[in-house]
Amino acid sequence: MTPTMEDRIYGVSEEELEHIADLLQKGAASARSDNTCSLKSVIIDWIMPAGKSLMPLISCHIKRDCGFHHERTGELLCPTRKDWSDPIVRQKLNSRETLVRGDEWPVFIYAGYSYDSEDPWTGAFRSTLLLNAFKHIFTSPSSVEKENKATRSGNACIHGMVSVTPASIAYVATQVTFALSSLMTFSRTDRLSDSERFYSTVLATLHDPKEVVETNQLLEWWN
């Protein structure tokens, strides 16, 4: 909700309210499109191994070479309960014989891109890739290399965002998933990416009363 919005919509007619809702939807769609485009051009630099180049090379403008078609992006997108080192798993993901559901979370959301099957909360939503993407979207692209907290400056401050929320974490994770994929067009209802279910399951987990301790610890880490 934008600042002072509650005061402005109080007492307006139903027609005016529908108009405001339409403008908000268009604004959100435009912002999402901008975020999608900007991440596509920088995420390749973030996933390069230190001191090395990606082999084969990936162009930031040609997404068809990403996703499960490339060793590095495929490794990061691989669901935590599948073994990317298994050639059969890689082949099935690459050919889409195996489709990844939105409730199968990718390994890139974990710190060090390492999943602990004994404790799935260990490192969850604490990866460098997520942090970089969050800063890029909610503060500014130049803030990625800085140590400041995610909402201390830039876009977040301008729009009154004072803390990282479950919704913002879910949003960034969804954007990163698409940026790493080979899909050319973002669609929340696309069955190949299943992005709507992915966003919803992340958000539901972070709002689950049973996970309140872990979620509070996560938000404390981010903020």
C-alpha positions in Angstrom: 0.0 0.0 0.0 1.4 3.4 -1.0 1.8 6.1 1.7 -1.5 8.0 2.6 -3.5 5.7 0.3 -5.9 4.6 3.1 -6.8 8.3 3.7 -7.3 8.9 0.0 -9.6 6.0 -0.7 -11.8 6.4 2.4 -15.3 7.4 1.4 -14.7 7.2 -2.4 -17.3 5.7 -4.7 -17.2 2.1 -6.0 -16.4 3.4 -9.5 -13.5 5.5 -8.2 -12.2 2.6 -6.1 -12.2 0.3 -9.1 -10.3 3.0 -11.1 -7.7 3.2 -8.3 -7.4 -0.6 -8.2 -6.8 -0.7 -11.9 -4.1 1.9 -11.7 -2.4 0.0 -8.9 -2.5 -3.2 -10.9 -1.0 -1.5 -14.0 1.7 0.0 -11.8 2.6 -3.3 -10.2 2.7 -5.0 -13.7 5.0 -2.3 -15.0 7.3 -2.6 -12.0 7.4 -6.4 -12.3 8.3 -6.1 -15.9 11.1 -3.6 -15.2 12.5 -6.0 -12.5 12.3 -9.0 -14.8 14.3 -7.2 -17.5 16.9 -5.7 -15.2 17.7 -8.9 -13.4 18.1 -10.8 -16.7 21.1 -8.6 -17.6 23.0 -8.9 -14.3 22.2 -12.3 -12.9 24.8 -14.1 -15.1 27.6 -12.0 -13.5 26.4 -13.0 -10.0 26.4 -16.8 -10.7 29.9 -17.0 -12.2 32.3 -19.0 -10.0 35.0 -16.8 -8.5 37.8 -16.1 -10.9 36.3 -18.3 -13.6 34.0 -18.0 -16.6 30.8 -19.9 -17.3 31.4 -22.7 -19.8 29.7 -22.7 -22.2 29.3 -18.9 -22.1 25.8 -17.5 -21.5 24.6 -14.3 -23.2 22.4 -12.2 -20.9 20.2 -11.5 -23.9 19.6 -15.1 -24.9 17.6 -17.0 -22.3 17.2 -20.2 -24.3 20.7 -21.2 -23.2 19.8 -20.9 -19.5 17.6 -23.0 -17.2 18.2 -26.8 -17.3 20.0 -26.4 -20.6 23.1 -25.1 -18.8 25.2 -26.7 -16.1 25.3 -23.7 -13.8 21.8 -22.4 -14.1 20.4 -25.9 -14.0 22.4 -26.7 -10.8 20.9 -23.6 -9.1 17.4 -24.3 -10.3 17.5 -28.0 -9.4 14.9 -28.9 -6.8 16.4 -29.7 -3.5 15.2 -33.3 -3.5 16.7 -34.1 -6.8 20.4 -34.8 -7.5 21.8 -32.6 -10.2 25.0 -34.7 -10.4 22.9 -37.6 -11.7 23.0 -37.5 -15.5 19.6 -39.1 -15.8 18.1 -36.3 -13.6 19.8 -33.7 -15.7 18.6 -35.2 -18.9 15.0 -35.5 -17.8 14.9 -31.9 -16.5 16.6 -30.7 -19.7 14.1 -32.5 -21.9 11.1 -31.5 -19.7 10.3 -35.1 -19.2 10.4 -34.1 -15.6 8.6 -30.9 -14.9 9.3 -29.0 -11.7 6.3 -28.1 -9.6 6.1 -24.8 -7.8 6.2 -26.4 -4.4 9.6 -28.0 -5.3 12.0 -25.3 -4.1 15.3 -24.7 -6.0 18.6 -25.0 -4.3 19.6 -21.4 -5.0 17.4 -20.1 -2.2 19.9 -21.7 0.3 23.0 -20.2 1.7 26.0 -21.7 -0.1 23.4 -23.3 -2.4 23.5 -26.2 0.0 20.3 -28.0 1.2 20.2 -29.8 4.6 17.6 -32.6 4.3 17.7 -33.1 8.1 16.8 -29.4 8.7 15.3 -27.7 5.6 15.3 -24.3 7.4 19.1 -24.3 7.6 20.2 -21.5 5.3 16.8 -21.2 3.7 16.2 -17.8 1.9 19.7 -16.6 2.9 21.7 -17.1 -0.3 23.9 -14.5 -1.8 22.0 -14.6 -5.0 18.7 -13.8 -3.3 20.4 -11.0 -1.3 21.9 -9.5 -4.4 18.6 -9.6 -6.3 16.7 -8.1 -3.3 19.2 -5.1 -3.2 19.1 -4.7 -7.0 15.3 -4.5 -7.0 14.5 -2.7 -3.7 17.4 -0.4 -3.1 19.4 0.1 -6.3 21.7 -1.8 -8.6 24.8 -0.1 -7.2 23.9 -1.3 -3.7 24.6 -4.9 -4.5 28.3 -4.5 -3.8 27.7 -2.7 -0.5 27.2 -4.2 3.0 24.2 -2.0 3.9 21.0 -3.7 5.0 18.5 -4.4 2.2 16.0 -1.6 2.9 18.3 1.1 4.3 18.4 3.3 1.1 17.2 3.7 -2.4 13.9 2.5 -3.8 12.8 0.9 -0.6 13.3 4.0 1.5 11.6 6.2 -1.2 8.5 4.1 -1.2 8.3 3.8 2.6 9.5 0.2 2.8 11.2 0.0 6.2 11.7 -3.7 6.5 12.0 -6.9 4.5 8.7 -8.9 4.5 7.7 -12.4 3.7 6.0 -11.1 0.5 9.1 -9.3 -0.7 11.2 -12.4 -0.1 8.7 -14.6 -2.0 8.6 -12.0 -4.8 12.4 -11.8 -5.2 12.7 -15.6 -5.2 10.1 -15.8 -7.9 12.0 -13.2 -10.0 15.3 -15.0 -9.6 13.7 -18.3 -10.6 12.5 -16.8 -13.8 15.8 -15.0 -14.5 17.7 -18.3 -14.3 15.2 -20.2 -16.4 15.2 -20.5 -20.2 11.7 -19.1 -20.5 11.5 -16.0 -22.6 8.3 -14.5 -21.2 7.2 -14.2 -17.5 3.7 -15.4 -16.8 2.4 -16.2 -13.4 0.0 -18.8 -14.8 2.6 -20.6 -17.0 2.6 -24.3 -16.2 6.3 -24.8 -17.1 7.5 -22.4 -14.5 4.5 -22.8 -12.1 5.5 -19.4 -10.7 2.2 -18.6 -9.1 2.3 -21.8 -7.0 6.0 -21.2 -6.2 5.2 -17.7 -4.9 2.2 -18.9 -3.0 3.9 -21.8 -1.3 6.8 -19.7 -0.2 4.5 -17.0 1.2 2.3 -19.7 2.9 5.4 -21.2 4.5 6.6 -17.8 5.8 3.1 -17.1 7.2 2.6 -20.6 8.7 2.0 -20.3 12.5 4.0 -23.5 12.9 7.0 -21.9 11.3 6.8 -18.6 13.2 10.1 -19.1 15.1 12.1 -19.9 12.0 10.4 -17.1 10.0 11.1 -14.5 12.7 14.7 -15.6 12.7 14.8 -15.2 9.0 13.3 -11.7 9.0 15.8 -10.7 11.7 18.6 -11.9 9.5 17.3 -9.9 6.6 16.6 -6.8 8.6 
